[in-house]
Amino acid sequence: PFAAVADHVPLPNAAPLTEVDAALAGRLDEATVRRIVALVPADWLGAGDGEPYVEFLLRRLAAPRGFVAEAERARGGARA
């Protein structure tokens, strides 16, 4: 959850987030996430490799993505 999303400045003007999520989430797969994390400098990752970050990002990509529903609810409230 990202409760502070309700305070996100462009939220009231955002496109329908569930539609954007459906169009974009499938564009990232595990191999792509691994390639991206591999580009992060080792000293930014701390001890060990980037595997904890890969796992975190893959969990965030897995459906259902609750933060999308939370943002959509906040967006609806922002327009009211």
KAKA-V789120 format. One record per residue. N is the residue number from 1. SS is DSSP state (H for helix, E for strand, C for the rest). BURIAL is b if it has 9 or more other C-alpha atoms within 8 Angstrom, else e. D_LAST is the distance of its C-alpha to the last C-alpha in Angstrom with 2 decimals. Layout:
n:N ss:SS burial:BURIAL d_last:D_LAST
n:N ss:SS burial:BURIAL d_last:D_LAST
This chain:
n:1 ss:C burial:e d_last:21.81
n:2 ss:C burial:e d_last:20.20
n:3 ss:H burial:e d_last:17.96
n:4 ss:H burial:e d_last:17.77
n:5 ss:H burial:b d_last:15.92
n:6 ss:H burial:b d_last:12.63
n:7 ss:H burial:e d_last:14.35
n:8 ss:C burial:e d_last:15.50
n:9 ss:H burial:e d_last:15.26
n:10 ss:H burial:e d_last:14.94
n:11 ss:H burial:b d_last:12.50
n:12 ss:H burial:b d_last:9.52
n:13 ss:H burial:e d_last:12.36
n:14 ss:C burial:e d_last:14.12
n:15 ss:C burial:e d_last:15.62
n:16 ss:C burial:e d_last:15.03
n:17 ss:H burial:b d_last:16.67
n:18 ss:H burial:b d_last:18.52
n:19 ss:H burial:e d_last:20.24
n:20 ss:H burial:b d_last:21.19
n:21 ss:H burial:b d_last:22.44
n:22 ss:H burial:e d_last:24.50
n:23 ss:H burial:e d_last:26.02
n:24 ss:H burial:e d_last:26.91
n:25 ss:H burial:e d_last:27.73
n:26 ss:H burial:e d_last:30.81
n:27 ss:H burial:e d_last:32.20
n:28 ss:C burial:b d_last:33.14
n:29 ss:C burial:e d_last:36.03
n:30 ss:H burial:e d_last:38.23
n:31 ss:H burial:e d_last:40.79
n:32 ss:H burial:e d_last:38.29
n:33 ss:H burial:b d_last:36.84
n:34 ss:H burial:b d_last:40.43
n:35 ss:H burial:e d_last:41.32
n:36 ss:H burial:e d_last:38.41
n:37 ss:H burial:b d_last:39.28
n:38 ss:H burial:e d_last:42.91
n:39 ss:C burial:e d_last:42.03
n:40 ss:C burial:e d_last:40.87
n:41 ss:C burial:e d_last:43.77
n:42 ss:H burial:e d_last:45.62
n:43 ss:H burial:e d_last:45.43
n:44 ss:H burial:e d_last:41.62
n:45 ss:H burial:b d_last:41.83
n:46 ss:C burial:e d_last:44.02
n:47 ss:C burial:e d_last:46.74
n:48 ss:C burial:e d_last:47.14
n:49 ss:C burial:e d_last:45.57
n:50 ss:C burial:b d_last:42.03
n:51 ss:H burial:e d_last:42.01
n:52 ss:H burial:e d_last:39.58
n:53 ss:H burial:e d_last:37.06
n:54 ss:H burial:b d_last:37.73
n:55 ss:H burial:e d_last:37.20
n:56 ss:H burial:e d_last:33.94
n:57 ss:H burial:b d_last:32.55
n:58 ss:H burial:b d_last:33.79
n:59 ss:H burial:e d_last:32.08
n:60 ss:H burial:e d_last:28.77
n:61 ss:H burial:b d_last:29.41
n:62 ss:C burial:e d_last:30.27
n:63 ss:C burial:e d_last:27.92
n:64 ss:C burial:e d_last:25.73
n:65 ss:C burial:b d_last:23.89
n:66 ss:H burial:e d_last:21.60
n:67 ss:H burial:e d_last:20.03
n:68 ss:H burial:b d_last:18.60
n:69 ss:H burial:b d_last:16.87
n:70 ss:H burial:b d_last:15.69
n:71 ss:H burial:b d_last:14.32
n:72 ss:H burial:b d_last:12.61
n:73 ss:H burial:e d_last:10.94
n:74 ss:H burial:b d_last:9.96
n:75 ss:H burial:b d_last:8.83
n:76 ss:H burial:b d_last:6.51
n:77 ss:H burial:e d_last:5.17
n:78 ss:H burial:b d_last:5.56
n:79 ss:H burial:e d_last:3.77
n:80 ss:C burial:e d_last:0.00
